[in-house]
Amino acid sequence: MSNRAVLEVIALDAEDAVAAQAGGADRLELVTDMAADGLTPSCATFAEIRAAVDIPLRVMLRVADGFAAGDIEVLVARARELRAAGAEEFVLGFLDAEGRPDLVAVERLVAELDGCHWTFHRAIDRAADRDALRKRLADLPGLDTYLTAGSAKGVDDGIPTLLVEAARKGEPGYEPQILVGGGLRLEHLPELLDAGIDAVHIGGAARPMGWSGPVDAAAVREWRTVLDA
C-alpha cells in the first residue's frame, strides 16, 4: 500500500476531473455551485466525470447553502439517485441550530448510503464542540474522513487545532483521517505533514484563473510534488 499523502481536488465537470487526475490527484470531490460553497451535482455530471477518470470520486450531498440539512427527503432522494448511478463515496455534514451534529439528517443519509465511505465536511469547523461532535458520530458506518481547516476562518487560524487533533489519532472519535482544506496554502504543508497529517483538499488553489476557470493540471502537479518531496 502506498504511503503517499492523499491529494483531493474539487471538480465541477469532466474537464476539471481529467486535469486533476493528470496533475496527480488521488481523489475528487464532486460539487456544483461554488457560490453556495458546493452543492450536490446532477447524476449526469457524475456519470460524465465517472466515465472520464478512474480515480475515486466523493460526491457532495448538500442542497442548500449553509450547514442546516434543509429538506431531508430531497437529500435522501438525491443520494438514492446517485447510488443508482454508481456513486460509491460521499461528502455530507449537517448541524442543528445549536451547532450540534444533526443526527436525524446524518443518520437518514448514512442509512441510504448502506456502508459507503463518506467524509464529514467543514460543518465541523462551525460546530459548538468539535470533540463532542466527533464522539457523537464515532459509531456511524462508513465515516472515514473529516474535511476541516481547524477553524471556520481557515487553516491560518486552525493549525493549532489541527495539530492537537492529529496527536489524538486513534482515540475514540479520532480514528477518521484528517483531510485539511479551507484556505490551505503550500507553505502550510511542512508543519502539517510533520504532525502526521496525510491528506489535503484543494479547490481554488488548483485554479489559477479562479472559480470561473478550470482546474489546471500544472497547479495540481505542484501540490503533488510538494506532498511527495
LOKOLTI-784120 format. One record per residue (C-alpha): residue number from 0; residue in one letter; x, y, z. Coordinates in steps of 0.25 Angstrom, whole numbers. Last residue first. Example, Ala and Ser with C-alpha at 12.3 -4.5 7.8 and 13.67 -1.06 7.14 Angstrom:
2
+------+------+-------+-------+-------+
| resi | resn |    c1 |    c2 |    c3 |
+------+------+-------+-------+-------+
|    1 |    S |    55 |    -4 |    29 |
|    0 |    A |    49 |   -18 |    31 |
+------+------+-------+-------+-------+
END
This chain:
229
+------+------+-------+-------+-------+
| resi | resn |    c1 |    c2 |    c3 |
+------+------+-------+-------+-------+
|  228 |    A |    36 |    62 |    -6 |
|  227 |    D |    23 |    55 |    -9 |
|  226 |    L |    14 |    66 |    -4 |
|  225 |    V |    22 |    77 |   -10 |
|  224 |    T |    22 |    70 |   -24 |
|  223 |    R |     7 |    67 |   -23 |
|  222 |    W |     4 |    81 |   -19 |
|  221 |    E |    11 |    86 |   -32 |
|  220 |    R |     5 |    75 |   -40 |
|  219 |    V |    -9 |    81 |   -36 |
|  218 |    A |    -5 |    95 |   -42 |
|  217 |    A |     1 |    88 |   -54 |
|  216 |    A |   -12 |    81 |   -57 |
|  215 |    D |   -20 |    94 |   -56 |
|  214 |    V |   -34 |    92 |   -51 |
|  213 |    P |   -44 |   101 |   -60 |
|  212 |    G |   -47 |   116 |   -60 |
|  211 |    S |   -58 |   124 |   -54 |
|  210 |    W |   -54 |   118 |   -40 |
|  209 |    G |   -41 |   126 |   -41 |
|  208 |    M |   -32 |   127 |   -52 |
|  207 |    P |   -20 |   120 |   -45 |
|  206 |    R |   -30 |   108 |   -42 |
|  205 |    A |   -24 |    97 |   -33 |
|  204 |    A |   -22 |   106 |   -21 |
|  203 |    G |   -37 |   110 |   -23 |
|  202 |    G |   -41 |    96 |   -19 |
|  201 |    I |   -31 |    88 |   -11 |
|  200 |    H |   -32 |    76 |    -1 |
|  199 |    V |   -21 |    70 |     7 |
|  198 |    A |   -18 |    57 |    13 |
|  197 |    D |    -6 |    51 |    22 |
|  196 |    I |    -6 |    59 |    35 |
|  195 |    G |     5 |    53 |    43 |
|  194 |    A |    10 |    65 |    50 |
|  193 |    D |    22 |    67 |    41 |
|  192 |    L |    12 |    67 |    29 |
|  191 |    L |     4 |    78 |    35 |
|  190 |    E |    17 |    86 |    38 |
|  189 |    P |    22 |    84 |    24 |
|  188 |    L |     9 |    87 |    17 |
|  187 |    H |     5 |   100 |    22 |
|  186 |    E |    14 |   107 |    12 |
|  185 |    L |     7 |   101 |     0 |
|  184 |    R |    -6 |   108 |     4 |
|  183 |    L |   -19 |   103 |    11 |
|  182 |    G |   -30 |   114 |    11 |
|  181 |    G |   -40 |   103 |    14 |
|  180 |    G |   -35 |    88 |    14 |
|  179 |    V |   -29 |    78 |    22 |
|  178 |    L |   -33 |    64 |    21 |
|  177 |    I |   -32 |    57 |    35 |
|  176 |    Q |   -34 |    42 |    34 |
|  175 |    P |   -45 |    36 |    43 |
|  174 |    E |   -40 |    30 |    56 |
|  173 |    Y |   -42 |    42 |    65 |
|  172 |    G |   -55 |    39 |    71 |
|  171 |    P |   -50 |    29 |    81 |
|  170 |    E |   -35 |    31 |    81 |
|  169 |    G |   -27 |    26 |    69 |
|  168 |    K |   -21 |    39 |    65 |
|  167 |    R |   -21 |    49 |    77 |
|  166 |    A |    -8 |    56 |    72 |
|  165 |    A |   -15 |    59 |    59 |
|  164 |    E |   -26 |    66 |    67 |
|  163 |    V |   -16 |    75 |    74 |
|  162 |    L |    -8 |    79 |    61 |
|  161 |    L |   -22 |    82 |    54 |
|  160 |    T |   -26 |    91 |    66 |
|  159 |    P |   -13 |    99 |    66 |
|  158 |    I |   -14 |   100 |    50 |
|  157 |    G |   -28 |   106 |    50 |
|  156 |    D |   -25 |   121 |    49 |
|  155 |    D |   -17 |   120 |    37 |
|  154 |    V |   -25 |   108 |    32 |
|  153 |    G |   -38 |   115 |    31 |
|  152 |    K |   -47 |   125 |    38 |
|  151 |    A |   -57 |   114 |    42 |
|  150 |    S |   -45 |   107 |    49 |
|  149 |    G |   -38 |    94 |    49 |
|  148 |    A |   -38 |    95 |    33 |
|  147 |    T |   -46 |    82 |    33 |
|  146 |    L |   -50 |    71 |    24 |
|  145 |    Y |   -53 |    59 |    34 |
|  144 |    T |   -51 |    45 |    28 |
|  143 |    D |   -55 |    30 |    30 |
|  142 |    L |   -69 |    31 |    33 |
|  141 |    G |   -75 |    18 |    26 |
|  140 |    P |   -83 |    13 |    38 |
|  139 |    L |   -87 |    23 |    49 |
|  138 |    D |   -80 |    19 |    62 |
|  137 |    A |   -72 |    32 |    64 |
|  136 |    L |   -82 |    42 |    61 |
|  135 |    R |   -86 |    46 |    75 |
|  134 |    K |   -71 |    45 |    79 |
|  133 |    R |   -66 |    54 |    67 |
|  132 |    L |   -77 |    64 |    70 |
|  131 |    A |   -74 |    65 |    85 |
|  130 |    D |   -59 |    68 |    81 |
|  129 |    R |   -63 |    79 |    72 |
|  128 |    D |   -72 |    86 |    81 |
|  127 |    A |   -81 |    97 |    76 |
|  126 |    A |   -79 |    92 |    62 |
|  125 |    R |   -75 |   102 |    51 |
|  124 |    D |   -62 |    96 |    47 |
|  123 |    I |   -69 |    82 |    48 |
|  122 |    A |   -78 |    87 |    37 |
|  121 |    R |   -65 |    86 |    29 |
|  120 |    H |   -69 |    72 |    23 |
|  119 |    F |   -72 |    59 |    29 |
|  118 |    T |   -66 |    50 |    18 |
|  117 |    W |   -72 |    37 |    14 |
|  116 |    H |   -70 |    22 |    11 |
|  115 |    C |   -82 |    14 |     6 |
|  114 |    G |   -88 |     5 |    16 |
|  113 |    D |  -103 |     6 |    12 |
|  112 |    L |  -103 |    20 |     7 |
|  111 |    E |  -117 |    21 |    10 |
|  110 |    A |  -115 |    18 |    25 |
|  109 |    V |  -104 |    29 |    25 |
|  108 |    L |  -114 |    39 |    19 |
|  107 |    R |  -124 |    36 |    30 |
|  106 |    E |  -113 |    36 |    40 |
|  105 |    V |  -108 |    50 |    36 |
|  104 |    A |  -122 |    56 |    36 |
|  103 |    V |  -126 |    51 |    49 |
|  102 |    L |  -112 |    53 |    55 |
|  101 |    D |  -112 |    68 |    53 |
|  100 |    P |   -98 |    70 |    59 |
|   99 |    R |   -98 |    81 |    69 |
|   98 |    G |   -97 |    96 |    66 |
|   97 |    E |  -109 |   100 |    74 |
|   96 |    A |  -118 |   102 |    61 |
|   95 |    D |  -115 |    88 |    57 |
|   94 |    L |  -102 |    84 |    49 |
|   93 |    F |  -101 |    76 |    36 |
|   92 |    G |   -90 |    68 |    29 |
|   91 |    L |   -88 |    61 |    16 |
|   90 |    V |   -78 |    56 |     6 |
|   89 |    F |   -80 |    43 |    -2 |
|   88 |    E |   -73 |    31 |    -8 |
|   87 |    E |   -79 |    19 |   -16 |
|   86 |    A |   -87 |    27 |   -27 |
|   85 |    G |   -92 |    17 |   -38 |
|   84 |    A |  -104 |    23 |   -44 |
|   83 |    A |  -113 |    16 |   -34 |
|   82 |    R |  -105 |    22 |   -23 |
|   81 |    L |  -106 |    36 |   -29 |
|   80 |    E |  -121 |    34 |   -30 |
|   79 |    R |  -122 |    29 |   -15 |
|   78 |    A |  -114 |    40 |   -10 |
|   77 |    R |  -122 |    51 |   -17 |
|   76 |    A |  -135 |    45 |   -12 |
|   75 |    V |  -129 |    45 |     2 |
|   74 |    L |  -125 |    59 |     1 |
|   73 |    V |  -139 |    63 |    -4 |
|   72 |    E |  -146 |    56 |     7 |
|   71 |    I |  -136 |    63 |    17 |
|   70 |    D |  -142 |    76 |    13 |
|   69 |    G |  -132 |    86 |    19 |
|   68 |    A |  -120 |    80 |    25 |
|   67 |    A |  -114 |    92 |    32 |
|   66 |    F |  -100 |    95 |    29 |
|   65 |    G |  -101 |   107 |    20 |
|   64 |    D |  -104 |   108 |     5 |
|   63 |    A |  -115 |    98 |     1 |
|   62 |    V |  -115 |    84 |    -6 |
|   61 |    R |  -104 |    77 |     1 |
|   60 |    L |   -99 |    63 |    -2 |
|   59 |    M |   -85 |    65 |    -9 |
|   58 |    V |   -80 |    53 |   -17 |
|   57 |    R |   -67 |    47 |   -14 |
|   56 |    L |   -60 |    41 |   -26 |
|   55 |    P |   -49 |    31 |   -26 |
|   54 |    I |   -39 |    31 |   -38 |
|   53 |    D |   -42 |    25 |   -52 |
|   52 |    V |   -45 |    37 |   -60 |
|   51 |    A |   -55 |    42 |   -71 |
|   50 |    A |   -66 |    32 |   -70 |
|   49 |    R |   -68 |    35 |   -55 |
|   48 |    I |   -68 |    50 |   -59 |
|   47 |    E |   -79 |    49 |   -69 |
|   46 |    A |   -87 |    40 |   -60 |
|   45 |    F |   -86 |    50 |   -48 |
|   44 |    T |   -90 |    61 |   -57 |
|   43 |    A |  -102 |    53 |   -62 |
|   42 |    C |  -106 |    50 |   -48 |
|   41 |    S |  -106 |    65 |   -44 |
|   40 |    P |   -96 |    71 |   -35 |
|   39 |    T |  -100 |    73 |   -20 |
|   38 |    L |   -96 |    86 |   -15 |
|   37 |    G |   -82 |    94 |   -13 |
|   36 |    D |   -79 |   106 |    -5 |
|   35 |    A |   -92 |   113 |    -9 |
|   34 |    A |   -85 |   121 |   -20 |
|   33 |    M |   -78 |   108 |   -23 |
|   32 |    D |   -90 |   103 |   -30 |
|   31 |    T |   -87 |    89 |   -33 |
|   30 |    V |   -79 |    78 |   -26 |
|   29 |    L |   -71 |    66 |   -28 |
|   28 |    E |   -59 |    64 |   -18 |
|   27 |    L |   -48 |    57 |   -26 |
|   26 |    R |   -38 |    46 |   -21 |
|   25 |    D |   -23 |    43 |   -23 |
|   24 |    A |   -19 |    56 |   -31 |
|   23 |    G |    -6 |    55 |   -39 |
|   22 |    G |    -7 |    66 |   -49 |
|   21 |    A |   -13 |    57 |   -59 |
|   20 |    Q |   -24 |    53 |   -50 |
|   19 |    A |   -27 |    68 |   -47 |
|   18 |    A |   -27 |    71 |   -62 |
|   17 |    V |   -37 |    60 |   -65 |
|   16 |    A |   -46 |    63 |   -54 |
|   15 |    D |   -47 |    78 |   -57 |
|   14 |    E |   -51 |    75 |   -71 |
|   13 |    A |   -61 |    65 |   -66 |
|   12 |    D |   -68 |    75 |   -58 |
|   11 |    L |   -68 |    83 |   -45 |
|   10 |    A |   -56 |    76 |   -39 |
|    9 |    I |   -51 |    79 |   -25 |
|    8 |    V |   -37 |    73 |   -23 |
|    7 |    E |   -33 |    62 |   -13 |
|    6 |    L |   -18 |    59 |   -10 |
|    5 |    V |   -15 |    48 |    -1 |
|    4 |    A |    -1 |    47 |     5 |
|    3 |    R |     8 |    36 |     0 |
|    2 |    N |     9 |    23 |     8 |
|    1 |    S |     5 |    14 |    -4 |
|    0 |    M |     0 |     0 |     0 |
+------+------+-------+-------+-------+
END
